[in-house]
Amino acid sequence: MAEKMAFIGAGSMAESILSGILNSGFLPKENIMVTNKSDQKRLEHLGKQYNISYVEDKQQTVADAHIVLLAVKPYDMEAAIDSIRDHLDTGQLLISIAAGVSTETISQMLGRDIPVIRAMPNTSAAAGASATAITRGKFATEDHLATALELFSTLGTATEVAEEDMHTVTAIAGSGPAYVYYLVESMEAAAIEAGLNKQTAQELLIQTIAGAAEMLRSSGEDPSKLRENVTSPGGTTQAGLEALDQGHFREAVMNCVTSARERSIELGKTF
């Protein structure tokens, strides 16, 4: 019998993972249950959109689930665990995607030797293109790790990392898509201001981003080398890069990642 999975939380990240799981065939919709804190309309949306079961009763949701995915905000973690703790056992695997909350903290909240895996996917999971980092708690075995890696590999790539690196992973992979979208937004706005229509600008930018990503993946070259290959002395690319340098683009991006990492650390300290 296929594994059963319970989602505690029904936000955008939960939906991205749910969509990716169903699209990949990792689990059939009949084996998935979803609940959340109190948003009945959100549950109804997911039920209608993906033809899955949902209930407001969290205890009913986790009953008989082999995998329980905690897809809640860090500040909702304690309440979420309180609502299901007495209905979990050591034969279940708990996977958390809450930013900043360590496996040790989750284990302390549980007060039991339940296997915990911490994962940091991103919303590209819905398109089967997430970059997910995974770390395991002290009660999780190699088999639990393998299960988590298999699950998140259906949504893109999945890599095990040391727990101390998860704050940095959160900053670059968890939040990273938003930075790319912001870049595309800005380039699109400049193109439209220069007279290009929105649809054409979007089509060109999407393929440009996809092509650059594929070059990074397949060429084996360092990004600085690829940048140099595109940049002719005195040409248009050099002019654009000089404008980015004048705007302290590199420093801004590095500060962006640092700020996101520090926020992840702050969220963890809350507990």
N, C-alpha and C positions, 0 to 999 in steps of 0.2 A: 504493500500500500504506500502510495506517495506520502511524503511528509506533509504535515499540516502546519500552517503559519498564521500567526495572529499579529495584526498591526495594532499597536496602541498609539494613536495619533493619526490624523487624516489630513495633514497639511500638504503643501506643495511638494516637499521632499518625499513624504510618504507616497504621494500619488506618482511621483517620478519612478520610485522603486517598484511600486505596484505595477505600473504600466510596463516597465522593463521586464519584470518577472513574467507577466502574462504574454508579452510579445515574444519572449525567448522560449516559452514553454517549460520553464524551470518547474512551475507548479500549475496545475489546472485551477481555474477560478473556483471550483467547488471546494478546494482545500484551503481557501483563504478567507479569513474573517477580519473585519475592521471595526474598530470603535474609536471614540475620541472623548475629550473631556466633557463637552456639552453641546457641540454644534450639530444639531440634528440635520439641518439643511446640507451641511457638508457631507455627512454620511449618505444622505439620499442622493447627492450628486455622484459620489463614487459608486454607489450601488447601481445607479442607472447607467452611468458611463461605462462601467466595466462588468456589469452583471455579476457582482459579487455579493456575498452575504455581509450584513452589518447589524450590530445590535448596540444598544446603549450600555448594556450590562457587561462590564469589563471582565468579571469573573467568568461569565459564559463564553466570552471571546477567547480567553486563554485556556479554557478547558480542553484537554487532549491535544493542545498545540505542541508540536515538536520544537518549533522556533517561535519565539516571541520577540517581535521587533519593536523597540521603544523609539518611536519617531516623534518625540516631544521636545519642546524647548527646554533648555537647561533649568530654568526656574520652575518648570512644571514636573521635573523629574521625580522629586520626592513624593509629591502627591500621586503621581502615576504609579510608582512602586508601591506606595501604601495601599492603593486600590486593588492590587493584584497579588501582593506578597504571599498571603495565606493560601493562594490557589496555585502557587508554583511549586515544583519539586525539582530535585537534583537531576532528574532525567530530561529536563527541558534545557534548551539553549536560549539565553537572553542576549540579544544583540541591540546595542544602543548606538544611535547616530547623533546624540546630543553633543554639541560642541563644548569642549572644555572639561567635561565631567569624566574623571578617570575611572578605570575599571575597579580600582580599590575603593573609591567613593561609592560606586554602585553596589559593590559587595557589602560594604558597611550598611548601606540602606536596606539591603535585602536581609542581612543578618543570618544568612544561610549559605551553604557551600554550593550555590547554583552557578554553573558555568556562565561566564560573561565574556562577550566579545564586543569590542568597541570598533566602530567603523566610521569612516568619513568619506561618503560618496559625494557626488554633486548632482545637480538637476539634469545633467546630460544623461543620466541613467534612463530617462524616458525614451531617449533615442538610441539606447544601447551603446553609449559612448562615454560613460562615467569613468573618471580616474579615482578609484577607491583605495584608501589605505586602511589596513586592518591591524589591530593589536589585540592580544588576548590577556584575560585576567588569570589569576593564579589557579582557579579551579577549572579552567578550560583546557582540554586535552588537544593533542595533535589532530584527533578526529573532528573535534569541534572547530578547530582552525580550518581544516580542510573543507568542512561544510560551508563555513562563511566565505572562504575563498571561491568555492564553486558557485555559491549564490551570487556574489558580487561580480564574478567573472562573466556571468550571463548579461551583466549590465554595462560591460566595457572591460577595463582592466582592473585587477585587484592585486595589491601588493602588501605583504606584511612589513610593518615598521615597528621600531621600538616605541614604547608608549611616550617617552619623553620627546619624541619627534612629532607627535600628533598635533601639537599646537601649530607648528610650522606647516604641516600638511593641510590643516584646516585653512590657513591663510592663503596657500597657493592653489590647492586643488578644490577644497570645499567652496571657497569664495571666488576662486579664479574665473569661472564663467562670467560672473557679473562684471569683472574688469574688462574682459574681452568684449562683452556686449556694450560696455560704456565706450570703448575705443571705436567700435563700429558705429554707435550712435553719433559720435563726434565727427567721424569721417563722412558719414552720410549727410549730416547737417551741412558740412562744408561743401559737399558735392551739390546739394540742392541749392545752396546759396549761390553757387557758381552757374546754376542753370540746368543741371541734370535732373531728370524726373526721378521721383522717389523709387519707383519699381526698378528702373535700370540701375540706380545706385545700389540698391539692396542686392540685386542679383550679382553685380560685379564684386561687391564687398564680401558676400557669402563665399563665392568661389575663391576669392583672393585669400581669405582666412583659411578655408579648407585646403587650398593648394600649399600655403605656407606650412600648415600643420603636417601635411603629407611629406613635404620636403624635409622637415625636421625629423620625421619618423623614418623615412626611407633612405636619406642620403648618408646618414652617419656623420654628417658635418656638424661642427659647433655652430650655434646660432650666430655668433659673431662673424664666422667665415661666410655663412650664407648671406648675412647682411652686406658684407664687403663685396660679395659676388654681384649683388644687385646695384651697388653704388658706383657709378662712373664719376670720375673726377670732373667737377664743374657741371654735373648733370642735374636732372630734376630731383632724383632721389637724394642726392647730397644736399640740395637746397632744403628739402623737407626735413632731413635729419638735423641739419643745422638749426632749423626753427625749433625742433624738439629739444635740442640741447640748450638753446636759449631759454626755453621754458622749463628747464631743469626736469625734463621728462624722466630720466633715469632715477634721479633722486626722489621724484614724486612716486614712482612705482615701488621703489624700495621702501619708502615711508608707508605706502599703502599696505604692503605685506607685513611690515613691522607692526603697524597699528592693528591689523587684523589678528596677528599672532598674540599681541599683548592683550587684546580683548578676550581671546580664547583662554589665556592664562587667568584673567580676572574672573571669567565665568566659573572656572574651576575652583578658584579661591572662595567663591560664594558658599561652597559646601564644606 
